[in-house]
Amino acid sequence: MTETISVNHRTFQTLAIQSLRYCMGRRTFAVIDCVKFIREHWQDLTKHAKAIIIRDLDEALQSHEDDLRDNRGYCYLGDQCYYQKWKNLREWINEQA
């Protein structure tokens, strides 16, 4: 069952950011769902929310790349397949500008 619900715009922004932060580093389908959600609703986000998402993505990608460079056993964004999903999202965001 698909049901439409309503939340105010500020709550929506907060939930989008929190969802991104929660999903980064997870090793589950939640990563794919979150990336899809951010793409589908990018136009609905404020400039401020977009800036936060971009900053968080950039920091996470850098942390992951640092982990790889330093041969750590665990990387910030999890497995390579999940890192690639986040990197693809960041590249897609660049194309939206």
Gaussian input, Z-matrix of N, CA and C with variables (Angstrom, degrees):
# hf/3-21g

backbone

0 1
 N
 C     1     B1
 C     2     B2     1     A1
 N     3     B3     2     A2     1     D1
 C     4     B4     3     A3     2     D2
 C     5     B5     4     A4     3     D3
 N     6     B6     5     A5     4     D4
 C     7     B7     6     A6     5     D5
 C     8     B8     7     A7     6     D6
 N     9     B9     8     A8     7     D7
 C    10    B10     9     A9     8     D8
 C    11    B11    10    A10     9     D9
 N    12    B12    11    A11    10    D10
 C    13    B13    12    A12    11    D11
 C    14    B14    13    A13    12    D12
 N    15    B15    14    A14    13    D13
 C    16    B16    15    A15    14    D14
 C    17    B17    16    A16    15    D15
 N    18    B18    17    A17    16    D16
 C    19    B19    18    A18    17    D17
 C    20    B20    19    A19    18    D18
 N    21    B21    20    A20    19    D19
 C    22    B22    21    A21    20    D20
 C    23    B23    22    A22    21    D21
 N    24    B24    23    A23    22    D22
 C    25    B25    24    A24    23    D23
 C    26    B26    25    A25    24    D24
 N    27    B27    26    A26    25    D25
 C    28    B28    27    A27    26    D26
 C    29    B29    28    A28    27    D27
 N    30    B30    29    A29    28    D28
 C    31    B31    30    A30    29    D29
 C    32    B32    31    A31    30    D30
 N    33    B33    32    A32    31    D31
 C    34    B34    33    A33    32    D32
 C    35    B35    34    A34    33    D33
 N    36    B36    35    A35    34    D34
 C    37    B37    36    A36    35    D35
 C    38    B38    37    A37    36    D36
 N    39    B39    38    A38    37    D37
 C    40    B40    39    A39    38    D38
 C    41    B41    40    A40    39    D39
 N    42    B42    41    A41    40    D40
 C    43    B43    42    A42    41    D41
 C    44    B44    43    A43    42    D42
 N    45    B45    44    A44    43    D43
 C    46    B46    45    A45    44    D44
 C    47    B47    46    A46    45    D45
 N    48    B48    47    A47    46    D46
 C    49    B49    48    A48    47    D47
 C    50    B50    49    A49    48    D48
 N    51    B51    50    A50    49    D49
 C    52    B52    51    A51    50    D50
 C    53    B53    52    A52    51    D51
 N    54    B54    53    A53    52    D52
 C    55    B55    54    A54    53    D53
 C    56    B56    55    A55    54    D54
 N    57    B57    56    A56    55    D55
 C    58    B58    57    A57    56    D56
 C    59    B59    58    A58    57    D57
 N    60    B60    59    A59    58    D58
 C    61    B61    60    A60    59    D59
 C    62    B62    61    A61    60    D60
 N    63    B63    62    A62    61    D61
 C    64    B64    63    A63    62    D62
 C    65    B65    64    A64    63    D63
 N    66    B66    65    A65    64    D64
 C    67    B67    66    A66    65    D65
 C    68    B68    67    A67    66    D66
 N    69    B69    68    A68    67    D67
 C    70    B70    69    A69    68    D68
 C    71    B71    70    A70    69    D69
 N    72    B72    71    A71    70    D70
 C    73    B73    72    A72    71    D71
 C    74    B74    73    A73    72    D72
 N    75    B75    74    A74    73    D73
 C    76    B76    75    A75    74    D74
 C    77    B77    76    A76    75    D75
 N    78    B78    77    A77    76    D76
 C    79    B79    78    A78    77    D77
 C    80    B80    79    A79    78    D78
 N    81    B81    80    A80    79    D79
 C    82    B82    81    A81    80    D80
 C    83    B83    82    A82    81    D81
 N    84    B84    83    A83    82    D82
 C    85    B85    84    A84    83    D83
 C    86    B86    85    A85    84    D84
 N    87    B87    86    A86    85    D85
 C    88    B88    87    A87    86    D86
 C    89    B89    88    A88    87    D87
 N    90    B90    89    A89    88    D88
 C    91    B91    90    A90    89    D89
 C    92    B92    91    A91    90    D90
 N    93    B93    92    A92    91    D91
 C    94    B94    93    A93    92    D92
 C    95    B95    94    A94    93    D93
 N    96    B96    95    A95    94    D94
 C    97    B97    96    A96    95    D95
 C    98    B98    97    A97    96    D96
 N    99    B99    98    A98    97    D97
 C   100   B100    99    A99    98    D98
 C   101   B101   100   A100    99    D99
 N   102   B102   101   A101   100   D100
 C   103   B103   102   A102   101   D101
 C   104   B104   103   A103   102   D102
 N   105   B105   104   A104   103   D103
 C   106   B106   105   A105   104   D104
 C   107   B107   106   A106   105   D105
 N   108   B108   107   A107   106   D106
 C   109   B109   108   A108   107   D107
 C   110   B110   109   A109   108   D108
 N   111   B111   110   A110   109   D109
 C   112   B112   111   A111   110   D110
 C   113   B113   112   A112   111   D111
 N   114   B114   113   A113   112   D112
 C   115   B115   114   A114   113   D113
 C   116   B116   115   A115   114   D114
 N   117   B117   116   A116   115   D115
 C   118   B118   117   A117   116   D116
 C   119   B119   118   A118   117   D117
 N   120   B120   119   A119   118   D118
 C   121   B121   120   A120   119   D119
 C   122   B122   121   A121   120   D120
 N   123   B123   122   A122   121   D121
 C   124   B124   123   A123   122   D122
 C   125   B125   124   A124   123   D123
 N   126   B126   125   A125   124   D124
 C   127   B127   126   A126   125   D125
 C   128   B128   127   A127   126   D126
 N   129   B129   128   A128   127   D127
 C   130   B130   129   A129   128   D128
 C   131   B131   130   A130   129   D129
 N   132   B132   131   A131   130   D130
 C   133   B133   132   A132   131   D131
 C   134   B134   133   A133   132   D132
 N   135   B135   134   A134   133   D133
 C   136   B136   135   A135   134   D134
 C   137   B137   136   A136   135   D135
 N   138   B138   137   A137   136   D136
 C   139   B139   138   A138   137   D137
 C   140   B140   139   A139   138   D138
 N   141   B141   140   A140   139   D139
 C   142   B142   141   A141   140   D140
 C   143   B143   142   A142   141   D141
 N   144   B144   143   A143   142   D142
 C   145   B145   144   A144   143   D143
 C   146   B146   145   A145   144   D144
 N   147   B147   146   A146   145   D145
 C   148   B148   147   A147   146   D146
 C   149   B149   148   A148   147   D147
 N   150   B150   149   A149   148   D148
 C   151   B151   150   A150   149   D149
 C   152   B152   151   A151   150   D150
 N   153   B153   152   A152   151   D151
 C   154   B154   153   A153   152   D152
 C   155   B155   154   A154   153   D153
 N   156   B156   155   A155   154   D154
 C   157   B157   156   A156   155   D155
 C   158   B158   157   A157   156   D156
 N   159   B159   158   A158   157   D157
 C   160   B160   159   A159   158   D158
 C   161   B161   160   A160   159   D159
 N   162   B162   161   A161   160   D160
 C   163   B163   162   A162   161   D161
 C   164   B164   163   A163   162   D162
 N   165   B165   164   A164   163   D163
 C   166   B166   165   A165   164   D164
 C   167   B167   166   A166   165   D165
 N   168   B168   167   A167   166   D166
 C   169   B169   168   A168   167   D167
 C   170   B170   169   A169   168   D168
 N   171   B171   170   A170   169   D169
 C   172   B172   171   A171   170   D170
 C   173   B173   172   A172   171   D171
 N   174   B174   173   A173   172   D172
 C   175   B175   174   A174   173   D173
 C   176   B176   175   A175   174   D174
 N   177   B177   176   A176   175   D175
 C   178   B178   177   A177   176   D176
 C   179   B179   178   A178   177   D177
 N   180   B180   179   A179   178   D178
 C   181   B181   180   A180   179   D179
 C   182   B182   181   A181   180   D180
 N   183   B183   182   A182   181   D181
 C   184   B184   183   A183   182   D182
 C   185   B185   184   A184   183   D183
 N   186   B186   185   A185   184   D184
 C   187   B187   186   A186   185   D185
 C   188   B188   187   A187   186   D186
 N   189   B189   188   A188   187   D187
 C   190   B190   189   A189   188   D188
 C   191   B191   190   A190   189   D189
 N   192   B192   191   A191   190   D190
 C   193   B193   192   A192   191   D191
 C   194   B194   193   A193   192   D192
 N   195   B195   194   A194   193   D193
 C   196   B196   195   A195   194   D194
 C   197   B197   196   A196   195   D195
 N   198   B198   197   A197   196   D196
 C   199   B199   198   A198   197   D197
 C   200   B200   199   A199   198   D198
 N   201   B201   200   A200   199   D199
 C   202   B202   201   A201   200   D200
 C   203   B203   202   A202   201   D201
 N   204   B204   203   A203   202   D202
 C   205   B205   204   A204   203   D203
 C   206   B206   205   A205   204   D204
 N   207   B207   206   A206   205   D205
 C   208   B208   207   A207   206   D206
 C   209   B209   208   A208   207   D207
 N   210   B210   209   A209   208   D208
 C   211   B211   210   A210   209   D209
 C   212   B212   211   A211   210   D210
 N   213   B213   212   A212   211   D211
 C   214   B214   213   A213   212   D212
 C   215   B215   214   A214   213   D213
 N   216   B216   215   A215   214   D214
 C   217   B217   216   A216   215   D215
 C   218   B218   217   A217   216   D216
 N   219   B219   218   A218   217   D217
 C   220   B220   219   A219   218   D218
 C   221   B221   220   A220   219   D219
 N   222   B222   221   A221   220   D220
 C   223   B223   222   A222   221   D221
 C   224   B224   223   A223   222   D222
 N   225   B225   224   A224   223   D223
 C   226   B226   225   A225   224   D224
 C   227   B227   226   A226   225   D225
 N   228   B228   227   A227   226   D226
 C   229   B229   228   A228   227   D227
 C   230   B230   229   A229   228   D228
 N   231   B231   230   A230   229   D229
 C   232   B232   231   A231   230   D230
 C   233   B233   232   A232   231   D231
 N   234   B234   233   A233   232   D232
 C   235   B235   234   A234   233   D233
 C   236   B236   235   A235   234   D234
 N   237   B237   236   A236   235   D235
 C   238   B238   237   A237   236   D236
 C   239   B239   238   A238   237   D237
 N   240   B240   239   A239   238   D238
 C   241   B241   240   A240   239   D239
 C   242   B242   241   A241   240   D240
 N   243   B243   242   A242   241   D241
 C   244   B244   243   A243   242   D242
 C   245   B245   244   A244   243   D243
 N   246   B246   245   A245   244   D244
 C   247   B247   246   A246   245   D245
 C   248   B248   247   A247   246   D246
 N   249   B249   248   A248   247   D247
 C   250   B250   249   A249   248   D248
 C   251   B251   250   A250   249   D249
 N   252   B252   251   A251   250   D250
 C   253   B253   252   A252   251   D251
 C   254   B254   253   A253   252   D252
 N   255   B255   254   A254   253   D253
 C   256   B256   255   A255   254   D254
 C   257   B257   256   A256   255   D255
 N   258   B258   257   A257   256   D256
 C   259   B259   258   A258   257   D257
 C   260   B260   259   A259   258   D258
 N   261   B261   260   A260   259   D259
 C   262   B262   261   A261   260   D260
 C   263   B263   262   A262   261   D261
 N   264   B264   263   A263   262   D262
 C   265   B265   264   A264   263   D263
 C   266   B266   265   A265   264   D264
 N   267   B267   266   A266   265   D265
 C   268   B268   267   A267   266   D266
 C   269   B269   268   A268   267   D267
 N   270   B270   269   A269   268   D268
 C   271   B271   270   A270   269   D269
 C   272   B272   271   A271   270   D270
 N   273   B273   272   A272   271   D271
 C   274   B274   273   A273   272   D272
 C   275   B275   274   A274   273   D273
 N   276   B276   275   A275   274   D274
 C   277   B277   276   A276   275   D275
 C   278   B278   277   A277   276   D276
 N   279   B279   278   A278   277   D277
 C   280   B280   279   A279   278   D278
 C   281   B281   280   A280   279   D279
 N   282   B282   281   A281   280   D280
 C   283   B283   282   A282   281   D281
 C   284   B284   283   A283   282   D282
 N   285   B285   284   A284   283   D283
 C   286   B286   285   A285   284   D284
 C   287   B287   286   A286   285   D285
 N   288   B288   287   A287   286   D286
 C   289   B289   288   A288   287   D287
 C   290   B290   289   A289   288   D288

   B1=1.4493
   B2=1.5239
   B3=1.3080
   B4=1.4575
   B5=1.5124
   B6=1.2964
   B7=1.4568
   B8=1.5212
   B9=1.3043
   B10=1.4556
   B11=1.5149
   B12=1.3397
   B13=1.4586
   B14=1.5206
   B15=1.3007
   B16=1.4584
   B17=1.5217
   B18=1.3326
   B19=1.4638
   B20=1.5193
   B21=1.3326
   B22=1.4601
   B23=1.5268
   B24=1.3152
   B25=1.4644
   B26=1.5215
   B27=1.3123
   B28=1.4681
   B29=1.5320
   B30=1.3157
   B31=1.4613
   B32=1.5242
   B33=1.3177
   B34=1.4601
   B35=1.5292
   B36=1.3353
   B37=1.4712
   B38=1.5300
   B39=1.3240
   B40=1.4640
   B41=1.5249
   B42=1.3157
   B43=1.4653
   B44=1.5262
   B45=1.3188
   B46=1.4668
   B47=1.5268
   B48=1.3232
   B49=1.4683
   B50=1.5269
   B51=1.3215
   B52=1.4637
   B53=1.5237
   B54=1.3068
   B55=1.4588
   B56=1.5267
   B57=1.3182
   B58=1.4597
   B59=1.5267
   B60=1.3093
   B61=1.4676
   B62=1.5268
   B63=1.3088
   B64=1.4633
   B65=1.5322
   B66=1.3158
   B67=1.4633
   B68=1.5248
   B69=1.3189
   B70=1.4628
   B71=1.5298
   B72=1.3172
   B73=1.4560
   B74=1.5160
   B75=1.3286
   B76=1.4657
   B77=1.5172
   B78=1.2938
   B79=1.4643
   B80=1.5196
   B81=1.3264
   B82=1.4619
   B83=1.5216
   B84=1.3166
   B85=1.4609
   B86=1.5251
   B87=1.3303
   B88=1.4665
   B89=1.5220
   B90=1.3187
   B91=1.4672
   B92=1.5224
   B93=1.3100
   B94=1.4658
   B95=1.5194
   B96=1.3240
   B97=1.4660
   B98=1.5230
   B99=1.3243
   B100=1.4598
   B101=1.5257
   B102=1.3198
   B103=1.4652
   B104=1.5246
   B105=1.3041
   B106=1.4705
   B107=1.5282
   B108=1.3207
   B109=1.4623
   B110=1.5315
   B111=1.3264
   B112=1.4657
   B113=1.5266
   B114=1.3101
   B115=1.4741
   B116=1.5308
   B117=1.3117
   B118=1.4653
   B119=1.5194
   B120=1.3198
   B121=1.4624
   B122=1.5239
   B123=1.3236
   B124=1.4611
   B125=1.5310
   B126=1.3153
   B127=1.4666
   B128=1.5285
   B129=1.3139
   B130=1.4643
   B131=1.5245
   B132=1.3291
   B133=1.4586
   B134=1.5284
   B135=1.3106
   B136=1.4655
   B137=1.5273
   B138=1.3275
   B139=1.4659
   B140=1.5234
   B141=1.3255
   B142=1.4621
   B143=1.5310
   B144=1.3180
   B145=1.4704
   B146=1.5233
   B147=1.3262
   B148=1.4652
   B149=1.5244
   B150=1.3202
   B151=1.4696
   B152=1.5276
   B153=1.3190
   B154=1.4704
   B155=1.5294
   B156=1.3116
   B157=1.4626
   B158=1.5255
   B159=1.3206
   B160=1.4644
   B161=1.5247
   B162=1.3220
   B163=1.4678
   B164=1.5268
   B165=1.3330
   B166=1.4649
   B167=1.5297
   B168=1.3256
   B169=1.4641
   B170=1.5225
   B171=1.3272
   B172=1.4665
   B173=1.5234
   B174=1.3278
   B175=1.4683
   B176=1.5275
   B177=1.3201
   B178=1.4655
   B179=1.5272
   B180=1.3191
   B181=1.4610
   B182=1.5252
   B183=1.3260
   B184=1.4619
   B185=1.5297
   B186=1.3249
   B187=1.4697
   B188=1.5248
   B189=1.3202
   B190=1.4637
   B191=1.5291
   B192=1.3250
   B193=1.4650
   B194=1.5299
   B195=1.3279
   B196=1.4695
   B197=1.5283
   B198=1.3326
   B199=1.4667
   B200=1.5287
   B201=1.3336
   B202=1.4674
   B203=1.5224
   B204=1.3191
   B205=1.4657
   B206=1.5268
   B207=1.3299
   B208=1.4624
   B209=1.5300
   B210=1.3317
   B211=1.4703
   B212=1.5212
   B213=1.3196
   B214=1.4619
   B215=1.5262
   B216=1.2878
   B217=1.4599
   B218=1.5174
   B219=1.3133
   B220=1.4640
   B221=1.5168
   B222=1.3031
   B223=1.4625
   B224=1.5235
   B225=1.3071
   B226=1.4576
   B227=1.5311
   B228=1.3134
   B229=1.4650
   B230=1.5250
   B231=1.3207
   B232=1.4553
   B233=1.5147
   B234=1.3073
   B235=1.4598
   B236=1.5249
   B237=1.3337
   B238=1.4622
   B239=1.5292
   B240=1.3244
   B241=1.4719
   B242=1.5296
   B243=1.3271
   B244=1.4648
   B245=1.5205
   B246=1.3220
   B247=1.4659
   B248=1.5265
   B249=1.3273
   B250=1.4632
   B251=1.5284
   B252=1.3325
   B253=1.4735
   B254=1.5255
   B255=1.3467
   B256=1.4680
   B257=1.5230
   B258=1.3191
   B259=1.4625
   B260=1.5273
   B261=1.3263
   B262=1.4656
   B263=1.5251
   B264=1.3255
   B265=1.4644
   B266=1.5186
   B267=1.3203
   B268=1.4704
   B269=1.5187
   B270=1.3122
   B271=1.4635
   B272=1.5256
   B273=1.3188
   B274=1.4633
   B275=1.5290
   B276=1.3232
   B277=1.4674
   B278=1.5222
   B279=1.3262
   B280=1.4664
   B281=1.5211
   B282=1.3099
   B283=1.4634
   B284=1.5263
   B285=1.3209
   B286=1.4655
   B287=1.5218
   B288=1.3132
   B289=1.4744
   B290=1.5022
   A1=108.67
   A2=115.96
   A3=121.51
   A4=107.92
   A5=114.53
   A6=120.55
   A7=108.40
   A8=117.01
   A9=121.34
   A10=109.13
   A11=115.02
   A12=119.92
   A13=108.00
   A14=115.40
   A15=120.15
   A16=109.89
   A17=115.50
   A18=121.77
   A19=106.98
   A20=116.11
   A21=116.85
   A22=109.60
   A23=115.46
   A24=121.50
   A25=112.24
   A26=117.66
   A27=120.69
   A28=110.92
   A29=116.20
   A30=120.53
   A31=110.28
   A32=116.57
   A33=121.52
   A34=110.78
   A35=116.79
   A36=121.24
   A37=110.17
   A38=115.09
   A39=120.72
   A40=110.78
   A41=117.23
   A42=120.88
   A43=111.93
   A44=117.25
   A45=120.39
   A46=110.51
   A47=116.64
   A48=121.23
   A49=110.43
   A50=117.01
   A51=120.17
   A52=111.64
   A53=116.64
   A54=120.62
   A55=110.44
   A56=116.05
   A57=120.54
   A58=110.53
   A59=116.74
   A60=121.00
   A61=111.54
   A62=116.65
   A63=120.49
   A64=110.82
   A65=116.37
   A66=120.44
   A67=113.68
   A68=117.96
   A69=119.26
   A70=109.31
   A71=115.62
   A72=120.98
   A73=113.89
   A74=117.27
   A75=120.47
   A76=109.29
   A77=114.68
   A78=121.58
   A79=108.62
   A80=115.15
   A81=120.88
   A82=109.96
   A83=114.54
   A84=120.94
   A85=112.11
   A86=117.45
   A87=121.04
   A88=111.24
   A89=117.12
   A90=120.78
   A91=109.79
   A92=116.52
   A93=121.13
   A94=110.27
   A95=117.13
   A96=121.02
   A97=111.50
   A98=116.83
   A99=120.75
   A100=110.89
   A101=117.01
   A102=120.91
   A103=109.87
   A104=116.41
   A105=120.99
   A106=110.58
   A107=116.98
   A108=121.94
   A109=111.13
   A110=116.59
   A111=120.32
   A112=110.05
   A113=117.36
   A114=120.33
   A115=111.31
   A116=116.34
   A117=120.31
   A118=112.39
   A119=117.21
   A120=120.36
   A121=113.74
   A122=117.41
   A123=120.74
   A124=111.03
   A125=117.22
   A126=120.90
   A127=111.85
   A128=118.14
   A129=121.90
   A130=112.93
   A131=116.67
   A132=120.74
   A133=111.03
   A134=115.90
   A135=120.52
   A136=109.64
   A137=115.67
   A138=120.02
   A139=110.50
   A140=116.26
   A141=120.86
   A142=111.05
   A143=117.42
   A144=121.17
   A145=110.46
   A146=116.51
   A147=120.11
   A148=110.77
   A149=116.64
   A150=120.46
   A151=111.00
   A152=116.78
   A153=120.63
   A154=110.10
   A155=116.60
   A156=120.94
   A157=110.45
   A158=116.96
   A159=121.14
   A160=110.39
   A161=116.74
   A162=120.58
   A163=110.76
   A164=116.36
   A165=120.36
   A166=111.48
   A167=116.31
   A168=119.87
   A169=111.14
   A170=116.77
   A171=120.54
   A172=111.35
   A173=116.65
   A174=120.43
   A175=111.16
   A176=116.68
   A177=120.55
   A178=111.21
   A179=116.65
   A180=120.02
   A181=110.65
   A182=116.52
   A183=120.25
   A184=111.15
   A185=116.67
   A186=120.33
   A187=111.11
   A188=115.79
   A189=120.48
   A190=110.33
   A191=116.30
   A192=120.66
   A193=111.15
   A194=117.04
   A195=120.95
   A196=110.60
   A197=116.32
   A198=120.79
   A199=110.85
   A200=116.23
   A201=120.20
   A202=110.76
   A203=115.77
   A204=121.30
   A205=111.38
   A206=115.82
   A207=121.28
   A208=113.02
   A209=116.41
   A210=122.25
   A211=113.21
   A212=116.22
   A213=119.54
   A214=108.69
   A215=116.54
   A216=121.05
   A217=113.34
   A218=116.51
   A219=120.98
   A220=108.19
   A221=116.66
   A222=121.11
   A223=110.27
   A224=115.57
   A225=123.93
   A226=113.39
   A227=117.23
   A228=120.23
   A229=112.97
   A230=116.41
   A231=119.91
   A232=112.19
   A233=115.99
   A234=121.62
   A235=111.34
   A236=115.07
   A237=121.65
   A238=111.92
   A239=117.23
   A240=119.38
   A241=111.29
   A242=116.90
   A243=119.91
   A244=110.79
   A245=116.90
   A246=120.72
   A247=109.49
   A248=116.47
   A249=120.38
   A250=111.72
   A251=117.45
   A252=120.26
   A253=110.40
   A254=116.91
   A255=120.78
   A256=110.79
   A257=116.88
   A258=120.43
   A259=110.23
   A260=116.65
   A261=120.37
   A262=111.11
   A263=116.80
   A264=120.03
   A265=110.03
   A266=116.88
   A267=120.36
   A268=110.82
   A269=117.72
   A270=121.40
   A271=110.62
   A272=116.93
   A273=121.17
   A274=110.14
   A275=117.01
   A276=121.05
   A277=109.86
   A278=117.44
   A279=120.41
   A280=111.64
   A281=116.54
   A282=121.16
   A283=112.32
   A284=117.69
   A285=121.48
   A286=112.46
   A287=117.07
   A288=120.92
   A289=112.81
   D1=127.56
   D2=175.82
   D3=-107.81
   D4=121.78
   D5=-178.34
   D6=-126.57
   D7=135.94
   D8=177.71
   D9=-85.51
   D10=134.03
   D11=174.60
   D12=-121.56
   D13=165.76
   D14=-177.38
   D15=-123.85
   D16=131.98
   D17=171.70
   D18=-132.40
   D19=154.50
   D20=179.09
   D21=-71.53
   D22=161.70
   D23=-172.75
   D24=-61.45
   D25=-39.63
   D26=179.74
   D27=-63.07
   D28=-42.76
   D29=177.67
   D30=-63.23
   D31=-40.88
   D32=178.44
   D33=-59.24
   D34=-45.52
   D35=178.82
   D36=-59.40
   D37=-47.22
   D38=-178.83
   D39=-61.02
   D40=-44.72
   D41=-179.61
   D42=-64.88
   D43=-37.29
   D44=178.26
   D45=-63.39
   D46=-46.01
   D47=179.81
   D48=-65.59
   D49=-45.14
   D50=-179.82
   D51=-63.85
   D52=-37.53
   D53=178.18
   D54=-62.29
   D55=-46.52
   D56=177.91
   D57=-57.88
   D58=-49.30
   D59=-177.48
   D60=-63.33
   D61=-39.15
   D62=179.35
   D63=-65.88
   D64=-41.37
   D65=-172.85
   D66=-78.78
   D67=-25.67
   D68=179.46
   D69=-63.93
   D70=126.65
   D71=-178.86
   D72=93.69
   D73=-8.73
   D74=177.66
   D75=-78.09
   D76=153.92
   D77=177.25
   D78=-118.25
   D79=60.01
   D80=-177.43
   D81=-145.82
   D82=175.16
   D83=176.48
   D84=-61.94
   D85=-15.09
   D86=-179.75
   D87=-58.18
   D88=-31.60
   D89=178.52
   D90=-61.37
   D91=-48.45
   D92=-179.02
   D93=-63.16
   D94=-43.07
   D95=178.69
   D96=-62.20
   D97=-42.42
   D98=-178.34
   D99=-66.69
   D100=-45.55
   D101=178.66
   D102=-59.17
   D103=-44.24
   D104=178.76
   D105=-61.79
   D106=-43.78
   D107=-179.98
   D108=-61.76
   D109=-46.54
   D110=-179.77
   D111=-60.92
   D112=-43.98
   D113=178.79
   D114=-62.72
   D115=-45.75
   D116=-177.07
   D117=-65.05
   D118=-28.75
   D119=-174.27
   D120=-114.84
   D121=12.26
   D122=-178.51
   D123=-54.17
   D124=-42.91
   D125=-178.29
   D126=-68.11
   D127=-17.55
   D128=-179.38
   D129=-88.55
   D130=-8.71
   D131=-176.86
   D132=-88.80
   D133=147.58
   D134=176.82
   D135=-73.76
   D136=164.47
   D137=176.35
   D138=-58.44
   D139=-38.64
   D140=-179.63
   D141=-64.36
   D142=-46.20
   D143=178.81
   D144=-63.35
   D145=-41.29
   D146=177.68
   D147=-61.41
   D148=-42.45
   D149=-179.94
   D150=-62.27
   D151=-39.87
   D152=178.48
   D153=-65.31
   D154=-44.73
   D155=179.64
   D156=-61.97
   D157=-44.38
   D158=178.67
   D159=-61.63
   D160=-46.25
   D161=179.46
   D162=-60.38
   D163=-47.33
   D164=-178.85
   D165=-62.76
   D166=-41.88
   D167=177.66
   D168=-63.29
   D169=-46.47
   D170=-179.24
   D171=-59.93
   D172=-43.90
   D173=179.48
   D174=-65.03
   D175=-41.61
   D176=-179.32
   D177=-67.42
   D178=-43.17
   D179=178.42
   D180=-61.98
   D181=-42.47
   D182=179.05
   D183=-64.19
   D184=-43.22
   D185=178.24
   D186=-60.47
   D187=-42.40
   D188=179.10
   D189=-63.03
   D190=-45.91
   D191=-179.88
   D192=-64.06
   D193=-37.00
   D194=175.56
   D195=-63.27
   D196=-42.18
   D197=178.25
   D198=-60.71
   D199=-42.91
   D200=178.12
   D201=-62.95
   D202=-47.05
   D203=-178.74
   D204=-59.28
   D205=-39.33
   D206=-176.97
   D207=-87.84
   D208=6.51
   D209=178.71
   D210=54.62
   D211=39.98
   D212=175.96
   D213=-73.53
   D214=152.35
   D215=-177.96
   D216=-69.66
   D217=-27.17
   D218=-179.24
   D219=-126.94
   D220=134.77
   D221=178.62
   D222=-104.20
   D223=148.69
   D224=-171.63
   D225=-51.18
   D226=-43.29
   D227=-177.23
   D228=-97.36
   D229=15.08
   D230=177.02
   D231=83.68
   D232=-145.56
   D233=-177.12
   D234=-68.47
   D235=161.36
   D236=-177.67
   D237=-57.33
   D238=-36.63
   D239=-178.88
   D240=-62.96
   D241=-35.28
   D242=178.93
   D243=-76.91
   D244=-40.04
   D245=174.04
   D246=-54.08
   D247=-44.42
   D248=-177.73
   D249=-64.33
   D250=-36.50
   D251=176.81
   D252=-60.91
   D253=-44.67
   D254=-179.92
   D255=-68.12
   D256=-40.55
   D257=179.04
   D258=-63.86
   D259=-42.13
   D260=177.54
   D261=-62.23
   D262=-39.56
   D263=177.12
   D264=-61.61
   D265=-45.32
   D266=-179.03
   D267=-62.50
   D268=-41.02
   D269=177.28
   D270=-64.92
   D271=-40.09
   D272=177.78
   D273=-62.37
   D274=-42.27
   D275=178.15
   D276=-59.49
   D277=-42.57
   D278=178.14
   D279=-58.08
   D280=-36.88
   D281=179.94
   D282=-70.42
   D283=-20.50
   D284=-177.53
   D285=-79.55
   D286=-16.76
   D287=-175.52
   D288=-71.65

